Amino acid sequence: MGLYVRKRVALGRGTHVNISKTGASVSKRVGRVTFSSRGRLSVRVLPGLTFRTKL
């Protein structure tokens, strides 16, 4: 089991800067889909269930 330390700062509607131990990234949410500057795509399928993949 890993330990995650993250900080998320909102920049505007659906846009965030995510700061973690490994660096910073930007994410943009459009509806149920979130795109990350690190090349990840997340789709919220149901509340509490998310599909995440690398682009």
PDB file of N, CA, C and O in Angstrom:
ATOM      1  N   MET A   1       0.851  -1.171   0.000  1.00  0.00           N
ATOM      2  CA  MET A   1       0.000   0.000   0.000  1.00  0.00           C
ATOM      3  C   MET A   1       0.896   1.233   0.000  1.00  0.00           C
ATOM      4  O   MET A   1       1.788   1.359   0.839  1.00  0.00           O
ATOM      5  N   GLY A   2       0.657   2.141  -0.943  1.00  0.00           N
ATOM      6  CA  GLY A   2       1.472   3.341  -1.054  1.00  0.00           C
ATOM      7  C   GLY A   2       0.846   4.528  -0.349  1.00  0.00           C
ATOM      8  O   GLY A   2      -0.362   4.567  -0.114  1.00  0.00           O
ATOM      9  N   LEU A   3       1.678   5.480  -0.020  1.00  0.00           N
ATOM     10  CA  LEU A   3       1.222   6.712   0.614  1.00  0.00           C
ATOM     11  C   LEU A   3       1.295   7.833  -0.410  1.00  0.00           C
ATOM     12  O   LEU A   3       2.347   8.055  -1.010  1.00  0.00           O
ATOM     13  N   TYR A   4       0.194   8.540  -0.617  1.00  0.00           N
ATOM     14  CA  TYR A   4       0.124   9.625  -1.588  1.00  0.00           C
ATOM     15  C   TYR A   4      -0.029  10.954  -0.871  1.00  0.00           C
ATOM     16  O   TYR A   4      -0.856  11.098   0.029  1.00  0.00           O
ATOM     17  N   VAL A   5       0.781  11.927  -1.283  1.00  0.00           N
ATOM     18  CA  VAL A   5       0.669  13.286  -0.761  1.00  0.00           C
ATOM     19  C   VAL A   5       0.474  14.197  -1.964  1.00  0.00           C
ATOM     20  O   VAL A   5       1.364  14.322  -2.805  1.00  0.00           O
ATOM     21  N   ARG A   6      -0.699  14.836  -2.045  1.00  0.00           N
ATOM     22  CA  ARG A   6      -1.001  15.685  -3.195  1.00  0.00           C
ATOM     23  C   ARG A   6      -1.656  16.975  -2.734  1.00  0.00           C
ATOM     24  O   ARG A   6      -2.297  17.024  -1.684  1.00  0.00           O
ATOM     25  N   LYS A   7      -1.485  18.003  -3.524  1.00  0.00           N
ATOM     26  CA  LYS A   7      -2.154  19.284  -3.315  1.00  0.00           C
ATOM     27  C   LYS A   7      -2.732  19.691  -4.654  1.00  0.00           C
ATOM     28  O   LYS A   7      -2.055  19.609  -5.678  1.00  0.00           O
ATOM     29  N   ARG A   8      -3.975  20.129  -4.650  1.00  0.00           N
ATOM     30  CA  ARG A   8      -4.664  20.496  -5.885  1.00  0.00           C
ATOM     31  C   ARG A   8      -5.161  21.925  -5.754  1.00  0.00           C
ATOM     32  O   ARG A   8      -5.877  22.262  -4.811  1.00  0.00           O
ATOM     33  N   VAL A   9      -4.773  22.770  -6.717  1.00  0.00           N
ATOM     34  CA  VAL A   9      -5.139  24.181  -6.705  1.00  0.00           C
ATOM     35  C   VAL A   9      -5.972  24.476  -7.948  1.00  0.00           C
ATOM     36  O   VAL A   9      -5.545  24.199  -9.069  1.00  0.00           O
ATOM     37  N   ALA A  10      -7.162  25.040  -7.744  1.00  0.00           N
ATOM     38  CA  ALA A  10      -8.044  25.366  -8.864  1.00  0.00           C
ATOM     39  C   ALA A  10      -7.577  26.641  -9.549  1.00  0.00           C
ATOM     40  O   ALA A  10      -7.269  27.635  -8.891  1.00  0.00           O
ATOM     41  N   LEU A  11      -7.528  26.602 -10.893  1.00  0.00           N
ATOM     42  CA  LEU A  11      -7.157  27.774 -11.681  1.00  0.00           C
ATOM     43  C   LEU A  11      -8.366  28.428 -12.319  1.00  0.00           C
ATOM     44  O   LEU A  11      -8.353  29.622 -12.620  1.00  0.00           O
ATOM     45  N   GLY A  12      -9.382  27.663 -12.516  1.00  0.00           N
ATOM     46  CA  GLY A  12     -10.597  28.156 -13.162  1.00  0.00           C
ATOM     47  C   GLY A  12     -11.574  27.017 -13.291  1.00  0.00           C
ATOM     48  O   GLY A  12     -11.417  25.980 -12.647  1.00  0.00           O
ATOM     49  N   ARG A  13     -12.560  27.198 -14.098  1.00  0.00           N
ATOM     50  CA  ARG A  13     -13.605  26.193 -14.255  1.00  0.00           C
ATOM     51  C   ARG A  13     -13.053  24.909 -14.888  1.00  0.00           C
ATOM     52  O   ARG A  13     -12.767  24.877 -16.085  1.00  0.00           O
ATOM     53  N   GLY A  14     -12.907  23.864 -14.088  1.00  0.00           N
ATOM     54  CA  GLY A  14     -12.450  22.573 -14.584  1.00  0.00           C
ATOM     55  C   GLY A  14     -10.959  22.448 -14.793  1.00  0.00           C
ATOM     56  O   GLY A  14     -10.506  21.412 -15.281  1.00  0.00           O
ATOM     57  N   THR A  15     -10.169  23.458 -14.446  1.00  0.00           N
ATOM     58  CA  THR A  15      -8.721  23.426 -14.630  1.00  0.00           C
ATOM     59  C   THR A  15      -8.037  23.474 -13.267  1.00  0.00           C
ATOM     60  O   THR A  15      -8.365  24.310 -12.425  1.00  0.00           O
ATOM     61  N   HIS A  16      -7.074  22.561 -13.060  1.00  0.00           N
ATOM     62  CA  HIS A  16      -6.375  22.477 -11.781  1.00  0.00           C
ATOM     63  C   HIS A  16      -4.880  22.281 -11.994  1.00  0.00           C
ATOM     64  O   HIS A  16      -4.448  21.735 -13.009  1.00  0.00           O
ATOM     65  N   VAL A  17      -4.102  22.736 -11.018  1.00  0.00           N
ATOM     66  CA  VAL A  17      -2.685  22.409 -10.937  1.00  0.00           C
ATOM     67  C   VAL A  17      -2.558  21.400  -9.811  1.00  0.00           C
ATOM     68  O   VAL A  17      -3.002  21.650  -8.690  1.00  0.00           O
ATOM     69  N   ASN A  18      -1.953  20.266 -10.107  1.00  0.00           N
ATOM     70  CA  ASN A  18      -1.775  19.195  -9.139  1.00  0.00           C
ATOM     71  C   ASN A  18      -0.307  19.144  -8.745  1.00  0.00           C
ATOM     72  O   ASN A  18       0.562  18.986  -9.602  1.00  0.00           O
ATOM     73  N   ILE A  19      -0.026  19.276  -7.461  1.00  0.00           N
ATOM     74  CA  ILE A  19       1.345  19.270  -6.961  1.00  0.00           C
ATOM     75  C   ILE A  19       1.529  18.023  -6.105  1.00  0.00           C
ATOM     76  O   ILE A  19       0.789  17.794  -5.149  1.00  0.00           O
ATOM     77  N   SER A  20       2.531  17.218  -6.467  1.00  0.00           N
ATOM     78  CA  SER A  20       2.786  15.986  -5.731  1.00  0.00           C
ATOM     79  C   SER A  20       4.276  15.840  -5.471  1.00  0.00           C
ATOM     80  O   SER A  20       5.074  16.712  -5.817  1.00  0.00           O
ATOM     81  N   LYS A  21       4.632  14.732  -4.861  1.00  0.00           N
ATOM     82  CA  LYS A  21       6.024  14.451  -4.550  1.00  0.00           C
ATOM     83  C   LYS A  21       6.878  14.361  -5.811  1.00  0.00           C
ATOM     84  O   LYS A  21       8.065  14.683  -5.777  1.00  0.00           O
ATOM     85  N   THR A  22       6.288  13.929  -6.920  1.00  0.00           N
ATOM     86  CA  THR A  22       7.039  13.737  -8.161  1.00  0.00           C
ATOM     87  C   THR A  22       7.008  14.940  -9.087  1.00  0.00           C
ATOM     88  O   THR A  22       7.608  14.893 -10.161  1.00  0.00           O
ATOM     89  N   GLY A  23       6.326  16.020  -8.707  1.00  0.00           N
ATOM     90  CA  GLY A  23       6.295  17.221  -9.540  1.00  0.00           C
ATOM     91  C   GLY A  23       4.905  17.794  -9.677  1.00  0.00           C
ATOM     92  O   GLY A  23       3.990  17.425  -8.941  1.00  0.00           O
ATOM     93  N   ALA A  24       4.754  18.706 -10.631  1.00  0.00           N
ATOM     94  CA  ALA A  24       3.471  19.381 -10.845  1.00  0.00           C
ATOM     95  C   ALA A  24       2.920  19.030 -12.223  1.00  0.00           C
ATOM     96  O   ALA A  24       3.674  18.765 -13.159  1.00  0.00           O
ATOM     97  N   SER A  25       1.600  19.033 -12.329  1.00  0.00           N
ATOM     98  CA  SER A  25       0.939  18.803 -13.608  1.00  0.00           C
ATOM     99  C   SER A  25      -0.341  19.625 -13.655  1.00  0.00           C
ATOM    100  O   SER A  25      -0.822  20.115 -12.634  1.00  0.00           O
ATOM    101  N   VAL A  26      -0.876  19.765 -14.852  1.00  0.00           N
ATOM    102  CA  VAL A  26      -2.121  20.506 -15.055  1.00  0.00           C
ATOM    103  C   VAL A  26      -3.165  19.524 -15.558  1.00  0.00           C
ATOM    104  O   VAL A  26      -2.860  18.662 -16.383  1.00  0.00           O
ATOM    105  N   SER A  27      -4.389  19.645 -15.072  1.00  0.00           N
ATOM    106  CA  SER A  27      -5.469  18.794 -15.557  1.00  0.00           C
ATOM    107  C   SER A  27      -6.671  19.642 -15.944  1.00  0.00           C
ATOM    108  O   SER A  27      -6.931  20.692 -15.356  1.00  0.00           O
ATOM    109  N   LYS A  28      -7.396  19.161 -16.947  1.00  0.00           N
ATOM    110  CA  LYS A  28      -8.584  19.853 -17.449  1.00  0.00           C
ATOM    111  C   LYS A  28      -9.726  18.850 -17.498  1.00  0.00           C
ATOM    112  O   LYS A  28      -9.606  17.788 -18.108  1.00  0.00           O
ATOM    113  N   ARG A  29     -10.842  19.197 -16.849  1.00  0.00           N
ATOM    114  CA  ARG A  29     -12.010  18.322 -16.822  1.00  0.00           C
ATOM    115  C   ARG A  29     -13.082  18.861 -17.756  1.00  0.00           C
ATOM    116  O   ARG A  29     -13.416  20.045 -17.727  1.00  0.00           O
ATOM    117  N   VAL A  30     -13.614  17.969 -18.585  1.00  0.00           N
ATOM    118  CA  VAL A  30     -14.713  18.304 -19.494  1.00  0.00           C
ATOM    119  C   VAL A  30     -15.774  17.226 -19.299  1.00  0.00           C
ATOM    120  O   VAL A  30     -15.611  16.106 -19.783  1.00  0.00           O
ATOM    121  N   GLY A  31     -16.847  17.545 -18.603  1.00  0.00           N
ATOM    122  CA  GLY A  31     -17.883  16.555 -18.307  1.00  0.00           C
ATOM    123  C   GLY A  31     -17.340  15.470 -17.403  1.00  0.00           C
ATOM    124  O   GLY A  31     -16.849  15.752 -16.310  1.00  0.00           O
ATOM    125  N   ARG A  32     -17.426  14.225 -17.856  1.00  0.00           N
ATOM    126  CA  ARG A  32     -16.931  13.088 -17.074  1.00  0.00           C
ATOM    127  C   ARG A  32     -15.482  12.726 -17.397  1.00  0.00           C
ATOM    128  O   ARG A  32     -14.933  11.797 -16.805  1.00  0.00           O
ATOM    129  N   VAL A  33     -14.860  13.445 -18.322  1.00  0.00           N
ATOM    130  CA  VAL A  33     -13.514  13.116 -18.800  1.00  0.00           C
ATOM    131  C   VAL A  33     -12.507  14.140 -18.291  1.00  0.00           C
ATOM    132  O   VAL A  33     -12.757  15.345 -18.343  1.00  0.00           O
ATOM    133  N   THR A  34     -11.361  13.657 -17.795  1.00  0.00           N
ATOM    134  CA  THR A  34     -10.283  14.521 -17.328  1.00  0.00           C
ATOM    135  C   THR A  34      -9.019  14.210 -18.123  1.00  0.00           C
ATOM    136  O   THR A  34      -8.618  13.053 -18.240  1.00  0.00           O
ATOM    137  N   PHE A  35      -8.397  15.253 -18.666  1.00  0.00           N
ATOM    138  CA  PHE A  35      -7.144  15.134 -19.408  1.00  0.00           C
ATOM    139  C   PHE A  35      -6.025  15.707 -18.554  1.00  0.00           C
ATOM    140  O   PHE A  35      -6.186  16.772 -17.958  1.00  0.00           O
ATOM    141  N   SER A  36      -4.888  15.013 -18.488  1.00  0.00           N
ATOM    142  CA  SER A  36      -3.748  15.446 -17.694  1.00  0.00           C
ATOM    143  C   SER A  36      -2.578  15.803 -18.596  1.00  0.00           C
ATOM    144  O   SER A  36      -2.408  15.218 -19.665  1.00  0.00           O
ATOM    145  N   SER A  37      -1.766  16.771 -18.159  1.00  0.00           N
ATOM    146  CA  SER A  37      -0.580  17.150 -18.929  1.00  0.00           C
ATOM    147  C   SER A  37       0.478  16.050 -18.910  1.00  0.00           C
ATOM    148  O   SER A  37       1.437  16.107 -19.679  1.00  0.00           O
ATOM    149  N   ARG A  38       0.317  15.055 -18.048  1.00  0.00           N
ATOM    150  CA  ARG A  38       1.244  13.923 -18.000  1.00  0.00           C
ATOM    151  C   ARG A  38       0.817  12.788 -18.922  1.00  0.00           C
ATOM    152  O   ARG A  38       1.387  11.697 -18.882  1.00  0.00           O
ATOM    153  N   GLY A  39      -0.187  13.050 -19.751  1.00  0.00           N
ATOM    154  CA  GLY A  39      -0.607  12.057 -20.726  1.00  0.00           C
ATOM    155  C   GLY A  39      -1.563  11.014 -20.185  1.00  0.00           C
ATOM    156  O   GLY A  39      -1.568   9.881 -20.667  1.00  0.00           O
ATOM    157  N   ARG A  40      -2.363  11.359 -19.211  1.00  0.00           N
ATOM    158  CA  ARG A  40      -3.351  10.432 -18.665  1.00  0.00           C
ATOM    159  C   ARG A  40      -4.759  10.894 -19.001  1.00  0.00           C
ATOM    160  O   ARG A  40      -5.028  12.090 -19.116  1.00  0.00           O
ATOM    161  N   LEU A  41      -5.636   9.938 -19.155  1.00  0.00           N
ATOM    162  CA  LEU A  41      -7.042  10.191 -19.439  1.00  0.00           C
ATOM    163  C   LEU A  41      -7.856   9.444 -18.390  1.00  0.00           C
ATOM    164  O   LEU A  41      -7.668   8.243 -18.200  1.00  0.00           O
ATOM    165  N   SER A  42      -8.750  10.139 -17.714  1.00  0.00           N
ATOM    166  CA  SER A  42      -9.623   9.531 -16.715  1.00  0.00           C
ATOM    167  C   SER A  42     -11.067   9.754 -17.118  1.00  0.00           C
ATOM    168  O   SER A  42     -11.451  10.855 -17.513  1.00  0.00           O
ATOM    169  N   VAL A  43     -11.867   8.696 -17.015  1.00  0.00           N
ATOM    170  CA  VAL A  43     -13.293   8.780 -17.316  1.00  0.00           C
ATOM    171  C   VAL A  43     -14.052   8.323 -16.081  1.00  0.00           C
ATOM    172  O   VAL A  43     -13.868   7.200 -15.611  1.00  0.00           O
ATOM    173  N   ARG A  44     -14.903   9.195 -15.557  1.00  0.00           N
ATOM    174  CA  ARG A  44     -15.717   8.856 -14.392  1.00  0.00           C
ATOM    175  C   ARG A  44     -16.918   8.056 -14.880  1.00  0.00           C
ATOM    176  O   ARG A  44     -17.833   8.611 -15.489  1.00  0.00           O
ATOM    177  N   VAL A  45     -16.914   6.749 -14.613  1.00  0.00           N
ATOM    178  CA  VAL A  45     -17.963   5.853 -15.082  1.00  0.00           C
ATOM    179  C   VAL A  45     -19.201   5.974 -14.193  1.00  0.00           C
ATOM    180  O   VAL A  45     -20.305   6.206 -14.684  1.00  0.00           O
ATOM    181  N   LEU A  46     -19.012   5.817 -12.906  1.00  0.00           N
ATOM    182  CA  LEU A  46     -20.049   5.942 -11.882  1.00  0.00           C
ATOM    183  C   LEU A  46     -19.436   6.672 -10.694  1.00  0.00           C
ATOM    184  O   LEU A  46     -18.212   6.773 -10.612  1.00  0.00           O
ATOM    185  N   PRO A  47     -20.239   7.179  -9.778  1.00  0.00           N
ATOM    186  CA  PRO A  47     -19.650   7.766  -8.569  1.00  0.00           C
ATOM    187  C   PRO A  47     -18.785   6.726  -7.845  1.00  0.00           C
ATOM    188  O   PRO A  47     -19.269   5.654  -7.482  1.00  0.00           O
ATOM    189  N   GLY A  48     -17.526   7.046  -7.643  1.00  0.00           N
ATOM    190  CA  GLY A  48     -16.601   6.134  -6.984  1.00  0.00           C
ATOM    191  C   GLY A  48     -15.907   5.154  -7.915  1.00  0.00           C
ATOM    192  O   GLY A  48     -15.075   4.372  -7.453  1.00  0.00           O
ATOM    193  N   LEU A  49     -16.215   5.163  -9.209  1.00  0.00           N
ATOM    194  CA  LEU A  49     -15.604   4.248 -10.170  1.00  0.00           C
ATOM    195  C   LEU A  49     -15.052   5.050 -11.339  1.00  0.00           C
ATOM    196  O   LEU A  49     -15.804   5.690 -12.074  1.00  0.00           O
ATOM    197  N   THR A  50     -13.724   5.011 -11.508  1.00  0.00           N
ATOM    198  CA  THR A  50     -13.053   5.786 -12.551  1.00  0.00           C
ATOM    199  C   THR A  50     -12.169   4.869 -13.380  1.00  0.00           C
ATOM    200  O   THR A  50     -11.453   4.029 -12.834  1.00  0.00           O
ATOM    201  N   PHE A  51     -12.217   5.028 -14.699  1.00  0.00           N
ATOM    202  CA  PHE A  51     -11.330   4.319 -15.615  1.00  0.00           C
ATOM    203  C   PHE A  51     -10.205   5.273 -15.978  1.00  0.00           C
ATOM    204  O   PHE A  51     -10.458   6.386 -16.438  1.00  0.00           O
ATOM    205  N   ARG A  52      -8.957   4.843 -15.773  1.00  0.00           N
ATOM    206  CA  ARG A  52      -7.812   5.701 -16.059  1.00  0.00           C
ATOM    207  C   ARG A  52      -6.825   4.949 -16.943  1.00  0.00           C
ATOM    208  O   ARG A  52      -6.528   3.777 -16.712  1.00  0.00           O
ATOM    209  N   THR A  53      -6.319   5.652 -17.970  1.00  0.00           N
ATOM    210  CA  THR A  53      -5.363   5.038 -18.884  1.00  0.00           C
ATOM    211  C   THR A  53      -4.337   6.071 -19.325  1.00  0.00           C
ATOM    212  O   THR A  53      -4.553   7.278 -19.209  1.00  0.00           O
ATOM    213  N   LYS A  54      -3.219   5.573 -19.831  1.00  0.00           N
ATOM    214  CA  LYS A  54      -2.176   6.440 -20.366  1.00  0.00           C
ATOM    215  C   LYS A  54      -2.413   6.621 -21.853  1.00  0.00           C
ATOM    216  O   LYS A  54      -2.700   5.655 -22.560  1.00  0.00           O
ATOM    217  N   LEU A  55      -2.295   7.851 -22.333  1.00  0.00           N
ATOM    218  CA  LEU A  55      -2.502   8.114 -23.762  1.00  0.00           C
ATOM    219  C   LEU A  55      -1.248   7.837 -24.552  1.00  0.00           C
ATOM    220  O   LEU A  55      -1.238   8.004 -25.772  1.00  0.00           O
TER     221      LEU A  55
END
